[in-house]
Amino acid sequence: MTAVAAPERSRKGADRTQEVARAALGAFCSGGYRLTQIAHVSERMGVSVGSIYRTVESKEALFHLAVLEATGALPMALELPLKVSGMRESAEHLRRGVSLDRPWSTLEEANAHPAPADARAEAEAIAAQLYDSLTRRAAIIGLLDRCAHEIPELAQIFDAEVRGRLMQDLVAWVLDRGLAGEASPARAAALARGAMEAVAWMAKSRRGDPSAEDMDEADARAAAIRIFTGAFEYPAV
C-alpha cells in the first residue's frame, strides 16, 4: 500500500512522526539495515517499542520513513501507521529523485560540448557543483552508503544509476579533455575516482570525523575544489 497523506493529524502527531524519522535515519546510518531493529529507534527516543509501531507498521516502513526524512520529502501529515510493500516504495522514491534531479549537470553539460579554452576553470565548476550536491544530499548518501548493499533493490540504484553513472561521466570527461596525459583508460579512471573521493570526503564523510569537526565549511569547500582540480593535467591555455 502506498503511503498517502492524511486529511488531518494533530501537530503533536506530526512532530512525533518527524522524531521517529530522524531517529530511524540515525539508527540505519549507524547500524545498517540488517542489524537495525525498531527497538533501536525506541531506545534512541526513550519511548516504548509500541509507540514506534503506532507510527510505522514494519521495519520496511521505518526505513521508508528514514528515506523520506533523508531526502527532505517527509510530508506534514501521513496516514498512520505508515505501511509499505517491502522495499519497492523506497526504491521507487529514490529512482524518481534521481531521474528528476541532476546533481552533476555541469559535468553532463561539459561532456555534451567541445573542450573550452580554459579546462581548469571547467574543472573548478564541476568540482564546485559536485561538492554542493553532495553536501545537500549528505543524509541520503550516508544512508545509502551504509544500507544499499544490504538491500538489492537499492544497490542497483545506488551502484548503477547514481554512483556508476557519475563515474562513467567523470571518466569520459577526463579522457575527452586529455586530463590524464598519456595514461591508459584504467589509470584515468583511477585518477578520476581519486579526485571524486576527495570531494566526497570533504563534502560528506568529514562531518562524522571528530578530527575534522573544527574545519570551516568554506575552507572545506575550497580545499575540495582545489584538490579535485589539481588532480589533472591541463593543456596550455
C-alpha positions as a Python dict, from the first residue, in 0.01 Angstrom:
ca = {
    (1, 'M'): (0, 0, 0),
    (2, 'T'): (136, 337, -97),
    (3, 'A'): (188, 594, 174),
    (4, 'V'): (-70, 868, 135),
    (5, 'A'): (-131, 1198, 302),
    (6, 'A'): (-397, 1200, 568),
    (7, 'P'): (-652, 1482, 565),
    (8, 'E'): (-586, 1580, 924),
    (9, 'R'): (-348, 1500, 1204),
    (10, 'S'): (-259, 1687, 1520),
    (11, 'R'): (61, 1889, 1535),
    (12, 'K'): (180, 1667, 1818),
    (13, 'G'): (145, 1365, 1592),
    (14, 'A'): (334, 1538, 1313),
    (15, 'D'): (617, 1625, 1549),
    (16, 'R'): (640, 1268, 1679),
    (17, 'T'): (649, 1132, 1323),
    (18, 'Q'): (946, 1351, 1242),
    (19, 'E'): (1114, 1249, 1567),
    (20, 'V'): (1073, 886, 1468),
    (21, 'A'): (1200, 962, 1117),
    (22, 'R'): (1511, 1136, 1248),
    (23, 'A'): (1582, 861, 1500),
    (24, 'A'): (1533, 597, 1230),
    (25, 'L'): (1770, 779, 995),
    (26, 'G'): (2036, 790, 1265),
    (27, 'A'): (1986, 425, 1355),
    (28, 'F'): (2007, 297, 997),
    (29, 'C'): (2310, 515, 919),
    (30, 'S'): (2481, 380, 1228),
    (31, 'G'): (2387, 13, 1224),
    (32, 'G'): (2294, -61, 865),
    (33, 'Y'): (1968, -219, 755),
    (34, 'R'): (2006, -578, 871),
    (35, 'L'): (2116, -507, 1225),
    (36, 'T'): (1887, -213, 1295),
    (37, 'Q'): (1564, -304, 1471),
    (38, 'I'): (1264, -99, 1574),
    (39, 'A'): (1380, -139, 1934),
    (40, 'H'): (1697, 57, 1849),
    (41, 'V'): (1485, 353, 1740),
    (42, 'S'): (1271, 338, 2051),
    (43, 'E'): (1589, 334, 2263),
    (44, 'R'): (1720, 641, 2083),
    (45, 'M'): (1396, 822, 2156),
    (46, 'G'): (1347, 687, 2508),
    (47, 'V'): (1000, 556, 2429),
    (48, 'S'): (836, 215, 2412),
    (49, 'V'): (856, -10, 2108),
    (50, 'G'): (476, 3, 2093),
    (51, 'S'): (482, 380, 2038),
    (52, 'I'): (701, 331, 1731),
    (53, 'Y'): (452, 78, 1594),
    (54, 'R'): (187, 350, 1615),
    (55, 'T'): (393, 540, 1358),
    (56, 'V'): (513, 257, 1132),
    (57, 'E'): (376, -90, 1075),
    (58, 'S'): (706, -264, 998),
    (59, 'K'): (1082, -231, 971),
    (60, 'E'): (1042, -169, 596),
    (61, 'A'): (806, 120, 672),
    (62, 'L'): (1055, 253, 927),
    (63, 'F'): (1326, 251, 662),
    (64, 'H'): (1095, 427, 416),
    (65, 'L'): (1030, 693, 679),
    (66, 'A'): (1408, 737, 713),
    (67, 'V'): (1437, 770, 333),
    (68, 'L'): (1168, 1039, 329),
    (69, 'E'): (1348, 1226, 607),
    (70, 'A'): (1687, 1198, 437),
    (71, 'T'): (1553, 1326, 105),
    (72, 'G'): (1357, 1610, 264),
    (73, 'A'): (1030, 1461, 140),
    (74, 'L'): (860, 1383, 471),
    (75, 'P'): (508, 1531, 447),
    (76, 'M'): (349, 1716, 736),
    (77, 'A'): (77, 1452, 755),
    (78, 'L'): (76, 1079, 691),
    (79, 'E'): (-181, 809, 733),
    (80, 'L'): (-54, 623, 1040),
    (81, 'P'): (77, 371, 1096),
    (82, 'L'): (277, 402, 775),
    (83, 'K'): (251, 91, 556),
    (84, 'V'): (470, -2, 260),
    (85, 'S'): (509, -303, 34),
    (86, 'G'): (862, -421, 108),
    (87, 'M'): (1140, -208, -37),
    (88, 'R'): (962, -127, -361),
    (89, 'E'): (834, 213, -249),
    (90, 'S'): (1170, 324, -111),
    (91, 'A'): (1338, 219, -436),
    (92, 'E'): (1076, 396, -649),
    (93, 'H'): (1107, 713, -441),
    (94, 'L'): (1484, 717, -487),
    (95, 'R'): (1464, 636, -858),
    (96, 'R'): (1219, 923, -915),
    (97, 'G'): (1451, 1156, -731),
    (98, 'V'): (1747, 1052, -943),
    (99, 'S'): (1552, 1095, -1267),
    (100, 'L'): (1428, 1442, -1173),
    (101, 'D'): (1746, 1567, -1013),
    (102, 'R'): (2070, 1641, -1197),
    (103, 'P'): (2333, 1661, -922),
    (104, 'W'): (2619, 1670, -1173),
    (105, 'S'): (2456, 1866, -1456),
    (106, 'T'): (2770, 2079, -1500),
    (107, 'L'): (2966, 1764, -1583),
    (108, 'E'): (2691, 1643, -1816),
    (109, 'E'): (2689, 1975, -1997),
    (110, 'A'): (3068, 1964, -2028),
    (111, 'N'): (3052, 1620, -2187),
    (112, 'A'): (2796, 1747, -2436),
    (113, 'H'): (3023, 2024, -2567),
    (114, 'P'): (3375, 2060, -2707),
    (115, 'A'): (3657, 2139, -2470),
    (116, 'P'): (3667, 2505, -2364),
    (117, 'A'): (3975, 2721, -2383),
    (118, 'D'): (4020, 2703, -2006),
    (119, 'A'): (3981, 2342, -1897),
    (120, 'R'): (4092, 2423, -1541),
    (121, 'A'): (3803, 2666, -1496),
    (122, 'E'): (3569, 2396, -1626),
    (123, 'A'): (3711, 2151, -1371),
    (124, 'E'): (3660, 2403, -1091),
    (125, 'A'): (3294, 2447, -1190),
    (126, 'I'): (3240, 2070, -1199),
    (127, 'A'): (3405, 2025, -860),
    (128, 'A'): (3202, 2306, -706),
    (129, 'Q'): (2871, 2154, -816),
    (130, 'L'): (2974, 1806, -704),
    (131, 'Y'): (3069, 1939, -362),
    (132, 'D'): (2747, 2136, -322),
    (133, 'S'): (2534, 1846, -443),
    (134, 'L'): (2696, 1602, -203),
    (135, 'T'): (2664, 1848, 83),
    (136, 'R'): (2291, 1892, 24),
    (137, 'R'): (2245, 1516, -6),
    (138, 'A'): (2477, 1410, 276),
    (139, 'A'): (2196, 1242, 470),
    (140, 'I'): (2065, 1025, 188),
    (141, 'I'): (2415, 937, 66),
    (142, 'G'): (2513, 838, 418),
    (143, 'L'): (2204, 619, 443),
    (144, 'L'): (2272, 453, 109),
    (145, 'D'): (2643, 410, 183),
    (146, 'R'): (2551, 216, 495),
    (147, 'C'): (2244, 24, 376),
    (148, 'A'): (2222, -4, -2),
    (149, 'H'): (2441, -313, -35),
    (150, 'E'): (2218, -495, 213),
    (151, 'I'): (1911, -423, 2),
    (152, 'P'): (1926, -547, -361),
    (153, 'E'): (1662, -303, -487),
    (154, 'L'): (1863, -8, -359),
    (155, 'A'): (2204, -145, -455),
    (156, 'Q'): (2103, -138, -821),
    (157, 'I'): (2002, 228, -799),
    (158, 'F'): (2300, 339, -594),
    (159, 'D'): (2571, 150, -782),
    (160, 'A'): (2445, 157, -1139),
    (161, 'E'): (2210, 455, -1165),
    (162, 'V'): (2388, 701, -935),
    (163, 'R'): (2750, 628, -845),
    (164, 'G'): (2821, 419, -1154),
    (165, 'R'): (2673, 674, -1393),
    (166, 'L'): (2854, 961, -1224),
    (167, 'M'): (3188, 784, -1254),
    (168, 'Q'): (3122, 696, -1618),
    (169, 'D'): (3054, 1062, -1693),
    (170, 'L'): (3357, 1176, -1499),
    (171, 'V'): (3594, 930, -1666),
    (172, 'A'): (3454, 1021, -2008),
    (173, 'W'): (3525, 1388, -1933),
    (174, 'V'): (3881, 1318, -1817),
    (175, 'L'): (3956, 1115, -2129),
    (176, 'D'): (3790, 1358, -2371),
    (177, 'R'): (3977, 1655, -2226),
    (178, 'G'): (4307, 1466, -2210),
    (179, 'L'): (4339, 1547, -1840),
    (180, 'A'): (4527, 1227, -1757),
    (181, 'G'): (4806, 1285, -2005),
    (182, 'E'): (4911, 964, -2178),
    (183, 'A'): (4758, 744, -1909),
    (184, 'S'): (4557, 437, -2007),
    (185, 'P'): (4179, 445, -1963),
    (186, 'A'): (4219, 233, -1649),
    (187, 'R'): (4467, 478, -1497),
    (188, 'A'): (4250, 771, -1600),
    (189, 'A'): (3957, 604, -1423),
    (190, 'A'): (4166, 565, -1108),
    (191, 'L'): (4262, 932, -1124),
    (192, 'A'): (3900, 1037, -1167),
    (193, 'R'): (3793, 816, -877),
    (194, 'G'): (4059, 962, -651),
    (195, 'A'): (3955, 1318, -735),
    (196, 'M'): (3591, 1232, -672),
    (197, 'E'): (3667, 1064, -339),
    (198, 'A'): (3845, 1377, -219),
    (199, 'V'): (3535, 1584, -290),
    (200, 'A'): (3311, 1320, -128),
    (201, 'W'): (3519, 1309, 190),
    (202, 'M'): (3521, 1685, 228),
    (203, 'A'): (3152, 1723, 150),
    (204, 'K'): (3016, 1424, 341),
    (205, 'S'): (3250, 1200, 538),
    (206, 'R'): (3438, 1473, 727),
    (207, 'R'): (3115, 1566, 904),
    (208, 'G'): (3132, 1244, 1101),
    (209, 'D'): (3507, 1261, 1165),
    (210, 'P'): (3596, 1408, 1508),
    (211, 'S'): (3937, 1512, 1378),
    (212, 'A'): (3770, 1742, 1125),
    (213, 'E'): (3494, 1887, 1340),
    (214, 'D'): (3662, 2228, 1360),
    (215, 'M'): (3709, 2256, 984),
    (216, 'D'): (3537, 2563, 845),
    (217, 'E'): (3280, 2491, 573),
    (218, 'A'): (3420, 2749, 333),
    (219, 'D'): (3771, 2611, 383),
    (220, 'A'): (3649, 2255, 326),
    (221, 'R'): (3473, 2353, 5),
    (222, 'A'): (3773, 2546, -125),
    (223, 'A'): (4005, 2257, -42),
    (224, 'A'): (3780, 2005, -217),
    (225, 'I'): (3772, 2214, -535),
    (226, 'R'): (4146, 2269, -524),
    (227, 'I'): (4227, 1901, -470),
    (228, 'F'): (3988, 1790, -745),
    (229, 'T'): (4120, 2044, -991),
    (230, 'G'): (4482, 1974, -902),
    (231, 'A'): (4445, 1603, -974),
    (232, 'F'): (4451, 1658, -1350),
    (233, 'E'): (4690, 1777, -1620),
    (234, 'Y'): (4576, 2070, -1831),
    (235, 'P'): (4676, 2180, -2180),
    (236, 'A'): (4839, 2519, -2202),
    (237, 'V'): (4579, 2797, -2230),
}
